[in-house]
Amino acid sequence: IYDRMTRVEHVDHARRSAQHCVKSLLTAHTDTYDYLPYFYSRVFEYEGSPRKVWWQFFGDNVGETVEVGNFDPKIATFWIESGRLKGVLVESGSPEEFQLLPKLARSQP
C-alpha cells in the first residue's frame, strides 16, 4: 500500500503474514501480501473503571499530524503527507468510528 518495505511488530501482522506464507508455500499462491498496518491497545479497561481507554491505529505514521479533540471524551490524530491521509488513530472511539478507520487509511483521501 505504501510502495516500500516496512517492519510491523504486531500480533495481527504476525498471524496474517504467517497465513499468507503458508498458503503461498502449499498452493504456489503468488498474490502480493496486501496488509494495512494496524495497531490497537486497551488500557484501563478494568471492571469498575468509570472510563474505558482504548485506541486503534491504521496506516502509516508519516508526515504532519493533525489532532482533533482533547481526550474528553476522545481524540483523533491524522497523519498527512503530500496532501494525503496516511494514517489515523482514534482513542476511546465508538464502534462505528473504529469501523471507518481502515477505510480512511486505505483510500488515503
C-alpha positions in Angstrom: 0.0 0.0 0.0 2.9 2.4 0.6 5.3 1.2 -2.2 8.1 0.3 0.3 9.1 -2.4 2.6 8.3 -1.8 6.3 8.6 -3.6 9.6 5.4 -4.2 11.5 5.6 -5.6 15.0 2.1 -6.6 16.0 0.3 -9.8 16.6 -2.3 -9.1 13.9 0.5 -8.8 11.3 2.3 -11.9 12.6 -0.8 -14.0 12.2 -1.8 -12.7 8.7 1.7 -12.8 7.3 2.1 -16.4 8.5 -1.2 -17.4 6.9 -0.1 -15.8 3.6 3.3 -17.5 3.7 1.8 -21.0 4.4 -0.8 -20.5 1.7 1.9 -19.5 -0.8 4.1 -22.5 0.1 1.2 -25.0 -0.1 -0.6 -23.8 -3.2 2.0 -21.8 -5.2 -0.2 -18.8 -4.4 1.7 -15.7 -5.7 -0.5 -12.8 -4.9 1.1 -9.8 -3.3 0.8 -9.6 0.5 -1.6 -6.6 1.0 -1.5 -5.6 4.6 -2.8 -2.4 6.1 -0.7 -1.8 9.3 -3.0 -2.0 12.3 -2.3 -1.5 16.0 -4.6 -1.4 19.0 -4.4 -1.2 22.7 -6.9 -1.5 25.6 -5.7 0.4 28.6 -7.5 0.9 31.8 -10.3 -1.4 30.7 -10.9 -3.0 34.1 -14.1 -3.7 35.8 -15.5 -0.8 37.7 -13.5 1.8 35.7 -15.5 4.9 35.1 -13.8 5.4 31.7 -12.5 2.8 29.4 -9.5 3.9 27.4 -8.6 2.1 24.2 -7.3 3.1 20.8 -6.9 1.9 17.3 -4.5 3.0 14.6 -4.5 2.2 10.9 -2.0 3.2 8.2 1.4 4.8 8.5 2.7 7.4 10.9 4.5 9.6 8.4 4.0 13.3 7.6 2.5 16.1 9.6 0.0 15.3 12.4 -3.4 16.9 12.9 -5.1 16.3 16.3 -8.8 16.7 16.9 -10.3 16.5 20.4 -9.0 16.8 23.9 -9.3 13.4 25.4 -12.6 14.3 26.9 -14.1 12.0 25.9 -11.9 11.2 22.9 -9.1 12.3 20.5 -8.2 11.6 16.9 -4.9 12.0 15.2 -4.4 12.1 11.4 -1.0 11.8 9.6 -0.9 13.8 6.4 1.9 13.5 3.8 1.8 15.4 0.4 -1.8 16.3 1.0 -3.0 12.7 1.5 -4.1 10.9 4.7 -1.5 8.2 5.5 -2.6 7.2 9.0 -5.3 7.7 11.5 -5.6 7.0 15.3 -8.7 7.3 17.4 -8.7 6.9 21.2 -11.9 6.0 23.0 -14.0 6.0 19.8 -17.3 4.3 19.2 -17.6 1.0 17.3 -18.9 3.0 14.3 -15.8 5.3 14.4 -13.4 2.4 14.7 -15.0 0.7 11.6 -14.3 3.8 9.5 -10.5 3.9 10.3 -9.3 1.1 7.9 -11.5 2.6 5.1 -9.9 6.0 5.5 -6.4 4.7 5.8 -6.7 2.6 2.7 -8.4 5.2 0.5 -6.0 7.9 1.6 -8.2 10.9 0.9 
